[in-house]
């Protein structure tokens, strides 16, 4: 019997990226933040976009540091960080070269002609990269998952990409033949006999378009290596510090934490999913990091705060906690840091 029009039930779209068992952060269709908040809806997005509170960024804001030319490798207990821009860093340790959320494109958008455009050149020219062994890819937002860059990395470096659940399906379509391993929160991957990657929670969300919200998982990473433990938080809200506190207890502290400090204004809209500099400083203490790098600022105009405000607010937050500026560095493109041993 044909159903009456008034009785038609609209079925929810199937998750195209991941099918798996229900868990404390997956309801069988979409992922969620346990005890946290989902992303804001379309009405709030319009309220923000039409609110007129945004501070314009300069079209160009060059870094004071020259383009870096990294060494091929570092050895022993050396730990070297080079800022490329936004959340893209080259981290060298234990003979391995690792990139976080690699983006070399001019815009972070589904379109080449529109969307946030970088205001400074990448801190390493792509052709000056050393051999890249490993990529940590935190989630699928365009300022973190750049298909064009990943295709170039696949062609020239063939790195192993480690990412949370569901992102492997996106990458298989966007960058075929890229080597990708997807893991759930709390799962690990032995990269070598001396280096292990832990995929850990973040308080965030995901989407490549309007119809796939939260269908791929987001996360952070802990790297266990001879040089010490490293923590890359990806994109995250502070969420009362619970994730930082738990990771500090679980892993016993970190030699280095890479923490986002920008894209936080206005707070009524961004607070659940983008921490501010004060929260980042507190997060450094809670996760027991000896040193920290501030990222996710000063490259792409994403939100309302002035371009230099994340750095200035971070410095004030550090001073309020008696943390030296040398301990938590808001790095700029091309800046290189040989991270001291704890």
C-alpha positions as CSV (number, residue, x, y, z in Angstrom):
1,X,0.0,0.0,0.0
2,X,1.3,3.5,-0.9
3,X,1.7,5.6,2.3
4,X,-0.3,8.7,2.7
5,X,1.6,11.9,2.2
6,X,1.0,13.0,5.7
7,X,2.5,9.9,7.1
8,X,5.8,10.0,5.2
9,X,8.8,9.8,7.6
10,X,12.0,11.6,6.6
11,X,14.9,9.2,7.1
12,X,18.2,10.5,8.3
13,X,21.2,10.5,5.9
14,X,23.4,7.5,6.3
15,X,27.0,8.1,7.5
16,X,29.1,7.8,4.3
17,X,32.4,7.7,6.2
18,X,32.1,5.3,9.1
19,X,29.8,2.5,10.3
20,X,30.6,1.0,13.7
21,X,29.3,0.1,17.1
22,X,27.7,2.6,19.4
23,X,30.2,4.0,21.9
24,X,30.4,6.8,24.5
25,X,31.1,9.3,21.6
26,X,29.3,7.6,18.6
27,X,25.5,7.1,18.5
28,X,25.6,4.8,15.5
29,X,25.4,7.6,13.0
30,X,27.3,10.7,14.2
31,X,30.1,11.4,16.7
32,X,29.6,13.7,19.7
33,X,31.5,15.2,22.6
34,X,30.7,13.2,25.8
35,X,29.2,15.6,28.3
36,X,29.8,18.4,25.9
37,X,28.0,20.6,23.4
38,X,27.3,20.1,19.7
39,X,28.2,22.8,17.2
40,X,26.0,25.8,16.9
41,X,23.1,25.8,14.4
42,X,22.5,27.8,11.3
43,X,20.6,30.6,13.1
44,X,23.6,31.2,15.4
45,X,26.0,31.1,12.4
46,X,23.9,33.8,10.7
47,X,23.8,35.8,13.9
48,X,27.6,35.7,14.1
49,X,28.2,36.4,10.4
50,X,25.8,39.3,10.3
51,X,26.8,40.7,13.7
52,X,29.4,43.2,12.4
53,X,31.8,42.5,15.3
54,X,34.8,41.3,13.2
55,X,38.1,43.2,13.4
56,X,39.6,43.3,9.8
57,X,42.9,41.7,9.3
58,X,45.6,43.1,7.1
59,X,45.8,41.5,3.6
60,X,49.4,40.8,4.3
61,X,51.1,40.2,7.6
62,X,54.6,38.9,6.8
63,X,56.5,36.9,9.4
64,X,59.7,38.5,10.7
65,X,61.4,35.1,10.3
66,X,62.9,34.0,6.9
67,X,61.6,30.9,5.2
68,X,63.2,27.9,7.0
69,X,65.4,25.3,5.4
70,X,65.2,22.3,7.8
71,X,67.9,19.7,8.3
72,X,67.2,16.3,6.8
73,X,66.9,14.7,10.2
74,X,67.6,15.2,13.9
75,X,68.9,12.5,16.1
76,X,69.2,11.4,19.8
77,X,67.1,13.4,22.2
78,X,66.8,16.4,19.9
79,X,63.3,17.9,19.4
80,X,63.0,20.6,16.8
81,X,59.9,22.4,15.8
82,X,59.4,24.7,12.8
83,X,56.3,26.7,12.4
84,X,54.8,26.6,8.9
85,X,51.6,28.4,9.8
86,X,48.2,28.0,11.5
87,X,48.2,24.4,12.8
88,X,50.9,23.2,10.4
89,X,54.2,22.4,12.1
90,X,57.2,20.3,11.2
91,X,58.3,18.4,14.3
92,X,61.6,16.5,14.0
93,X,62.6,13.8,16.5
94,X,64.1,10.3,16.7
95,X,65.1,10.4,13.0
96,X,61.5,11.1,12.0
97,X,60.0,14.1,10.3
98,X,56.3,14.7,11.2
99,X,53.8,17.3,10.0
100,X,50.7,18.3,11.8
101,X,47.5,19.2,9.9
102,X,49.5,20.2,6.7
103,X,48.1,23.1,4.7
104,X,50.1,24.9,2.0
105,X,47.1,26.2,0.0
106,X,46.3,29.9,-0.3
107,X,42.8,29.4,1.0
108,X,41.1,27.2,3.5
109,X,37.8,26.6,1.8
110,X,36.1,24.2,-0.6
111,X,36.7,26.9,-3.3
112,X,39.9,28.2,-4.8
113,X,38.4,31.6,-5.4
114,X,36.7,32.3,-2.0
115,X,37.1,31.7,1.7
116,X,39.8,32.7,4.3
117,X,43.1,33.5,2.5
118,X,46.5,33.3,4.2
119,X,48.2,36.6,5.1
120,X,51.7,35.2,5.2
121,X,53.8,32.7,3.3
122,X,54.3,29.2,4.7
123,X,57.3,29.1,7.0
124,X,58.8,26.4,4.9
125,X,58.5,26.4,1.1
126,X,57.0,23.1,0.1
127,X,59.9,22.1,-2.0
128,X,62.3,22.7,0.9
129,X,60.6,20.1,3.1
130,X,62.8,17.3,4.4
131,X,61.5,13.7,3.7
132,X,58.2,13.5,5.5
133,X,57.5,10.2,7.3
134,X,54.4,10.9,9.3
135,X,51.4,13.2,9.2
136,X,49.0,13.7,12.2
137,X,45.6,14.9,10.8
138,X,43.2,16.0,13.6
139,X,39.9,16.4,11.7
140,X,38.3,17.3,8.4
141,X,37.7,21.1,8.6
142,X,39.3,22.8,5.6
143,X,41.9,24.7,7.7
144,X,43.2,21.3,8.9
145,X,42.5,18.9,6.0
146,X,43.9,20.3,2.8
147,X,43.4,17.8,0.0
148,X,45.8,19.6,-2.4
149,X,48.6,19.5,0.1
150,X,48.0,15.9,0.9
151,X,48.2,14.9,-2.8
152,X,51.5,16.7,-3.1
153,X,52.8,14.9,0.0
154,X,51.7,11.6,-1.3
155,X,53.5,12.2,-4.6
156,X,56.7,13.5,-3.2
157,X,57.0,11.9,0.2
158,X,54.5,9.0,0.7
159,X,54.0,9.7,4.4
160,X,51.9,7.6,6.7
161,X,48.8,9.7,7.8
162,X,47.3,9.0,11.2
163,X,43.8,10.4,11.7
164,X,40.6,9.7,13.8
165,X,37.8,7.4,12.5
166,X,36.0,8.3,9.3
167,X,38.6,10.6,7.9
168,X,40.2,7.7,6.0
169,X,37.1,7.5,3.8
170,X,37.3,11.2,2.9
171,X,41.1,10.9,2.2
172,X,40.6,7.8,0.1
173,X,38.4,9.8,-2.2
174,X,40.3,13.1,-2.1
175,X,43.8,11.7,-2.3
176,X,43.8,8.2,-3.7
177,X,46.7,5.9,-2.7
178,X,47.6,8.1,0.3
179,X,48.7,5.8,3.1
180,X,46.1,6.3,5.9
181,X,45.5,4.7,9.2
182,X,42.3,5.7,11.2
183,X,42.0,5.1,14.9
184,X,39.4,5.7,17.6
185,X,40.0,7.7,20.8
186,X,42.2,5.7,23.1
187,X,43.7,3.5,20.4
188,X,47.3,3.4,19.5
189,X,49.6,2.7,16.5
190,X,53.2,1.6,16.7
191,X,55.0,3.6,14.0
192,X,58.4,2.2,14.7
193,X,59.7,0.0,17.5
194,X,60.5,3.2,19.4
195,X,57.6,5.5,18.4
196,X,53.9,5.0,19.3
197,X,51.0,7.3,18.4
198,X,48.0,7.6,20.7
199,X,44.7,9.1,19.3
200,X,43.1,11.1,22.1
201,X,39.9,13.1,22.6
202,X,39.3,16.7,21.7
203,X,36.2,18.8,22.2
204,X,35.3,19.8,18.7
205,X,33.3,18.7,15.7
206,X,33.7,18.0,12.0
207,X,32.2,18.8,8.6
208,X,33.3,19.1,4.9
209,X,29.8,20.4,3.9
210,X,26.3,21.0,5.1
211,X,25.2,17.4,5.1
212,X,28.1,15.5,6.9
213,X,28.3,17.2,10.3
214,X,30.0,15.1,12.9
215,X,30.2,12.0,10.6
216,X,33.9,11.8,11.0
217,X,35.7,11.9,14.3
218,X,38.0,14.7,15.5
219,X,40.9,14.3,18.0
220,X,44.3,15.1,19.3
221,X,47.5,12.9,19.5
222,X,50.1,11.9,21.9
223,X,53.5,10.7,20.5
224,X,55.7,8.5,22.6
225,X,59.3,8.8,21.4
226,X,62.8,8.6,22.7
227,X,62.9,12.4,22.8
228,X,59.9,12.4,25.2
229,X,56.2,12.6,25.0
230,X,54.6,15.1,22.6
231,X,51.0,16.3,22.6
232,X,49.2,17.8,19.6
233,X,45.8,18.9,20.7
234,X,44.4,19.6,17.2
235,X,41.3,21.9,17.5
236,X,39.6,21.9,20.8
237,X,37.5,23.7,23.3
238,X,38.6,23.9,26.9
239,X,35.6,22.0,28.2
240,X,36.5,22.7,31.9
241,X,40.0,21.4,31.4
242,X,38.8,17.8,31.6
243,X,40.7,16.5,28.6
244,X,43.9,18.2,29.7
245,X,43.6,16.9,33.2
246,X,42.9,13.3,32.0
247,X,45.8,13.3,29.5
248,X,48.2,14.6,32.1
249,X,47.2,11.8,34.5
250,X,47.2,9.2,31.8
251,X,50.6,10.0,30.2
252,X,52.4,11.6,33.1
253,X,53.1,14.9,31.5
254,X,54.8,16.0,28.2
255,X,58.0,17.4,27.0
256,X,56.0,19.5,24.5
257,X,52.4,20.4,24.0
258,X,51.2,22.1,20.8
259,X,48.0,24.0,21.7
260,X,45.6,26.2,19.7
261,X,45.4,29.8,20.9
262,X,43.4,31.6,18.2
263,X,40.0,31.6,16.4
264,X,38.1,32.1,19.7
265,X,35.9,35.2,19.2
266,X,33.1,35.8,19.8
267,X,33.0,33.6,22.8
268,X,29.2,33.1,22.8
269,X,29.7,31.2,19.5
270,X,33.3,29.8,19.6
271,X,33.7,28.9,23.3
272,X,32.6,25.2,23.1
273,X,35.0,24.3,20.3
274,X,37.9,26.8,20.3
275,X,39.7,27.6,23.5
276,X,41.1,31.1,24.1
277,X,44.7,32.0,25.1
278,X,43.9,32.0,28.8
279,X,42.5,28.5,28.6
280,X,45.5,27.4,26.6
281,X,47.8,28.6,29.3
282,X,45.8,26.7,31.9
283,X,45.7,23.7,29.7
284,X,49.5,23.6,29.6
285,X,49.5,23.4,33.4
286,X,46.8,20.8,33.6
287,X,48.4,18.4,31.1
288,X,51.8,18.8,32.8
289,X,53.7,20.1,29.7
290,X,57.2,21.4,30.3
291,X,57.1,23.5,27.1
292,X,54.3,24.5,24.7
293,X,53.8,26.0,21.3
294,X,50.8,28.2,20.5
295,X,49.3,27.5,17.0
296,X,46.0,28.2,15.2
297,X,46.6,31.9,15.0
298,X,48.0,34.7,12.7
299,X,47.7,33.0,9.3
300,X,44.0,32.7,8.2
301,X,41.3,35.2,9.2
302,X,38.7,32.8,10.6
303,X,37.0,34.7,13.5
304,X,36.5,38.1,15.1
305,X,39.6,38.8,17.1
306,X,42.4,41.1,15.9
307,X,45.4,39.3,14.3
308,X,47.9,39.9,17.1
309,X,45.5,39.5,20.0
310,X,46.0,35.7,20.6
311,X,49.8,36.3,21.2
312,X,49.2,39.4,23.4
313,X,46.5,37.6,25.5
314,X,48.7,34.5,25.8
315,X,51.5,36.6,27.2
316,X,49.2,38.2,29.8
317,X,47.8,34.7,30.7
318,X,51.4,33.4,31.2
319,X,52.4,36.4,33.4
320,X,49.3,35.8,35.6
321,X,50.4,32.2,36.2
322,X,54.1,33.0,36.6
323,X,55.0,31.1,33.5
324,X,57.9,32.5,31.5
325,X,57.2,33.5,27.9
326,X,60.1,31.2,26.8
327,X,58.0,28.3,28.1
328,X,55.0,28.8,25.9
329,X,55.9,30.2,22.5
330,X,53.2,31.6,20.1
331,X,55.3,30.7,17.1
332,X,55.3,32.5,13.7
333,X,55.9,31.1,10.2
334,X,59.6,30.3,9.7
335,X,60.4,30.3,13.4
336,X,62.5,27.3,14.6
337,X,62.7,26.1,18.2
338,X,65.1,23.4,19.5
339,X,62.9,22.4,22.5
340,X,65.0,21.9,25.6
341,X,64.9,18.6,27.5
342,X,62.6,19.0,30.6
